[in-house]
Amino acid sequence: MIADEPSLALINQFYKSFEEAPESINEYYLNGSLLSFTFLESNPIMVRGDYHQVVLKGIRKYVRCSALLFQNQTMAHATGFFEFEKVFYQISEQFVFTNQSEKPFILSHSVFVSPIEGGWCPPVPKEEKPVQKVEEKPVKAPPKEPIEVKSPSEMIYTRSIVATNLPHQYDQKTILPEFSCYGAISKFSIAKGQVAIEFENPTVAMNVIQEGNFQWYRRTIKVKGMPQGFSFS
């Protein structure tokens, strides 16, 4: 199930609490959860407590948030810009939340802050006035959760893609929101550093292939169509 907007709202509330009272963000983390913070080319700082001492204060503007509900967890990936000491940086954050209680807790949190080439600064967004609803639209049924299968042979290759070069230190399932934003995922299969994904609509798979490779956690994720009879090597 896709959960982009609720996850972005939770992330914004997290940082609003941090700006108002830094120590308050410690209550968002489940006891012993890992926070990994990487600033520019420095080695990552990893902590399991006193999280407010690691997170940097600054202005954050997220331009994309992809999130996916999977069993009892929500995996969210937010990217955008971070203004720190009057300098703009690119920011990429990975959250894994619990979704078993009224108040979600953070199970893991990774932050990457990297420079923007050429010193470019993002434009200041204009505030949009809320649009008054004229009529209620019918509520759509929530999308089905994707099914994890043991082998890519259980997928329809004409509507499937294969992504490789995934970083091994992260749960491979956390890449799924990067693809669910294109369309509904029906099945997926995972091997170390690789993931095969079947979409409900074959046109979506073609669009993903045309978009090609992309950067994810400092790795170039290689995307291709699934060959007939494909299996993980």
C-alpha positions as CSV (number, residue, x, y, z in Angstrom):
1,M,0.0,0.0,0.0
2,I,1.4,3.4,-0.9
3,A,1.7,5.9,2.0
4,D,3.5,8.9,0.5
5,E,1.5,11.8,2.0
6,P,1.1,10.4,5.6
7,S,4.9,9.6,5.7
8,L,5.8,13.1,4.5
9,A,3.5,14.7,7.1
10,L,5.2,12.6,9.8
11,I,8.7,13.6,8.6
12,N,7.7,17.3,8.6
13,Q,6.2,17.0,12.1
14,F,9.4,15.2,13.2
15,Y,11.6,18.1,12.1
16,K,9.2,20.8,13.4
17,S,9.5,19.2,16.8
18,F,13.3,19.2,16.5
19,E,13.3,22.9,15.7
20,E,11.1,23.8,18.6
21,A,12.6,21.4,21.2
22,P,15.6,19.3,19.9
23,E,15.5,16.7,22.6
24,S,11.8,15.9,21.8
25,I,12.8,13.9,18.7
26,N,14.3,11.2,20.9
27,E,10.7,10.2,21.7
28,Y,10.1,9.4,18.0
29,Y,12.7,6.6,17.9
30,L,12.0,3.2,19.2
31,N,14.5,2.3,22.0
32,G,17.8,1.3,20.4
33,S,16.9,2.3,16.9
34,L,19.8,3.2,14.6
35,L,20.4,6.7,13.2
36,S,23.1,7.0,10.5
37,F,24.1,10.5,9.5
38,T,26.5,11.3,6.7
39,F,27.5,14.9,5.9
40,L,29.4,15.4,2.6
41,E,32.4,13.1,2.4
42,S,32.8,12.5,6.1
43,N,32.4,9.0,7.6
44,P,28.9,8.3,8.8
45,I,28.0,9.0,12.4
46,M,25.9,6.1,13.9
47,V,24.1,6.4,17.2
48,R,21.4,4.5,19.1
49,G,20.4,7.3,21.5
50,D,20.7,11.1,22.1
51,Y,19.6,11.5,18.4
52,H,19.2,15.3,18.8
53,Q,23.0,15.6,19.2
54,V,23.5,14.3,15.7
55,V,20.7,15.9,13.6
56,L,21.6,19.3,12.2
57,K,19.3,22.3,12.5
58,G,18.4,24.0,9.2
59,I,15.7,24.6,6.7
60,R,14.5,21.4,4.8
61,K,12.4,21.4,1.7
62,Y,11.4,18.0,0.4
63,V,10.5,17.7,-3.3
64,R,9.8,14.0,-3.4
65,C,8.6,11.4,-0.9
66,S,8.0,7.7,-1.8
67,A,6.6,5.4,0.8
68,L,5.3,1.9,1.0
69,L,3.4,-0.1,3.6
70,F,4.8,-3.6,4.0
71,Q,3.4,-5.8,6.7
72,N,3.8,-4.0,10.0
73,Q,6.3,-1.4,8.7
74,T,6.3,1.7,6.5
75,M,9.4,2.3,4.4
76,A,9.8,6.0,3.3
77,H,12.4,7.7,1.2
78,A,12.4,11.5,1.1
79,T,14.7,13.8,-1.0
80,G,15.0,17.5,-1.4
81,F,17.2,20.4,-0.2
82,F,18.7,21.4,3.1
83,E,19.9,24.9,3.9
84,F,22.6,24.9,6.6
85,E,24.6,28.0,7.5
86,K,23.3,29.8,4.4
87,V,24.5,27.1,2.0
88,F,22.2,24.7,0.1
89,Y,22.8,21.0,0.0
90,Q,21.0,18.0,-1.4
91,I,19.5,15.8,1.2
92,S,18.3,12.1,1.0
93,E,16.6,10.4,4.0
94,Q,15.5,6.9,4.5
95,F,13.0,6.1,7.3
96,V,11.5,2.8,8.5
97,F,8.4,3.4,10.8
98,T,6.3,1.0,12.8
99,N,2.6,1.2,11.9
100,Q,1.2,-1.1,14.6
101,S,0.2,1.7,17.1
102,E,-1.5,5.1,17.0
103,K,1.9,6.8,17.3
104,P,4.5,5.5,14.7
105,F,8.0,5.0,15.9
106,I,11.2,5.1,13.9
107,L,13.0,1.8,13.6
108,S,15.9,3.0,11.5
109,H,16.8,6.4,10.0
110,S,19.6,7.2,7.5
111,V,20.5,10.7,6.3
112,F,22.9,11.7,3.5
113,V,23.8,15.4,2.9
114,S,25.7,16.0,-0.3
115,P,26.8,19.2,-2.2
116,I,24.9,20.7,-5.1
117,E,27.2,21.1,-8.1
118,G,27.6,24.7,-9.3
119,G,26.3,26.3,-6.1
120,W,22.7,26.2,-7.4
121,C,19.9,27.3,-5.0
122,P,16.4,26.0,-5.3
123,P,13.6,28.5,-6.0
124,V,11.5,29.7,-3.1
125,P,8.2,27.9,-3.5
126,K,5.0,30.0,-3.6
127,E,2.4,29.2,-1.0
128,E,-0.7,27.8,-2.5
129,K,-4.1,28.8,-1.2
130,P,-6.3,25.8,-0.3
131,V,-8.9,25.0,-2.9
132,Q,-12.4,24.7,-1.7
133,K,-14.0,21.4,-2.4
134,V,-17.1,21.6,-4.7
135,E,-18.1,18.0,-4.4
136,E,-16.9,14.8,-2.7
137,K,-15.1,12.4,-5.0
138,P,-15.7,8.7,-4.6
139,V,-13.0,7.0,-2.4
140,K,-10.8,4.7,-4.3
141,A,-10.0,1.3,-2.9
142,P,-6.4,1.2,-1.5
143,P,-3.8,-0.6,-3.7
144,K,-2.9,-4.1,-2.9
145,E,0.3,-4.9,-1.1
146,P,2.9,-6.4,-3.5
147,I,3.6,-10.1,-3.0
148,E,7.1,-11.3,-2.4
149,V,7.9,-14.5,-4.5
150,K,10.9,-16.8,-4.2
151,S,12.0,-16.6,-7.8
152,P,11.6,-14.2,-10.8
153,S,10.4,-17.2,-12.7
154,E,7.0,-16.7,-10.9
155,M,6.7,-13.3,-12.6
156,I,5.4,-12.2,-16.1
157,Y,8.6,-11.0,-17.8
158,T,6.8,-8.7,-20.2
159,R,5.7,-6.4,-17.4
160,S,8.8,-6.8,-15.1
161,I,12.1,-5.1,-14.6
162,V,15.4,-6.0,-12.9
163,A,17.4,-3.5,-10.8
164,T,21.0,-4.3,-9.8
165,N,23.9,-2.8,-7.8
166,L,21.8,-2.2,-4.7
167,P,23.9,-1.4,-1.6
168,H,24.1,-4.5,0.6
169,Q,24.1,-2.7,3.9
170,Y,20.4,-1.8,3.6
171,D,17.3,-3.9,3.6
172,Q,16.8,-4.5,-0.1
173,K,13.0,-4.0,0.2
174,T,13.6,-0.3,0.9
175,I,14.2,0.3,-2.8
176,L,10.5,-0.6,-3.6
177,P,9.1,2.9,-3.0
178,E,11.4,4.2,-5.8
179,F,9.4,2.1,-8.3
180,S,5.9,2.2,-6.7
181,C,5.7,5.9,-7.6
182,Y,5.5,4.9,-11.3
183,G,2.6,2.5,-10.7
184,A,1.3,-0.4,-8.7
185,I,3.7,-3.3,-8.0
186,S,2.1,-6.8,-8.1
187,K,5.1,-9.0,-7.2
188,F,8.8,-8.7,-6.3
189,S,11.7,-11.0,-5.7
190,I,15.0,-10.1,-4.0
191,A,18.5,-11.4,-4.0
192,K,21.6,-9.8,-2.6
193,G,22.2,-6.6,-4.5
194,Q,19.3,-7.3,-6.9
195,V,15.6,-6.9,-7.1
196,A,13.1,-8.1,-9.7
197,I,9.8,-6.2,-9.8
198,E,6.5,-7.0,-11.7
199,F,4.0,-4.2,-12.3
200,E,0.3,-4.6,-12.7
201,N,0.4,-2.6,-15.9
202,P,3.1,-3.5,-18.5
203,T,3.2,0.1,-19.7
204,V,4.5,1.1,-16.3
205,A,7.4,-1.3,-16.7
206,M,8.3,0.3,-20.1
207,N,8.3,3.8,-18.5
208,V,10.6,2.6,-15.8
209,I,13.0,1.1,-18.3
210,Q,13.0,4.3,-20.4
211,E,13.8,6.4,-17.3
212,G,16.9,4.2,-17.0
213,N,19.5,4.2,-14.2
214,F,19.4,6.5,-11.2
215,Q,21.4,7.4,-8.1
216,W,20.3,5.8,-4.7
217,Y,22.4,6.1,-1.6
218,R,25.6,7.0,-3.7
219,R,25.1,4.0,-5.9
220,T,24.1,3.9,-9.5
221,I,21.1,1.6,-9.6
222,K,21.0,-0.2,-13.0
223,V,17.6,-0.8,-14.5
224,K,16.7,-3.1,-17.4
225,G,13.8,-5.2,-18.7
226,M,13.5,-8.7,-17.4
227,P,14.7,-11.2,-20.0
228,Q,12.5,-14.3,-20.6
229,G,13.6,-17.1,-18.3
230,F,15.6,-14.7,-16.1
231,S,16.9,-16.0,-12.7
232,F,19.3,-14.4,-10.2
233,S,22.9,-15.4,-10.8
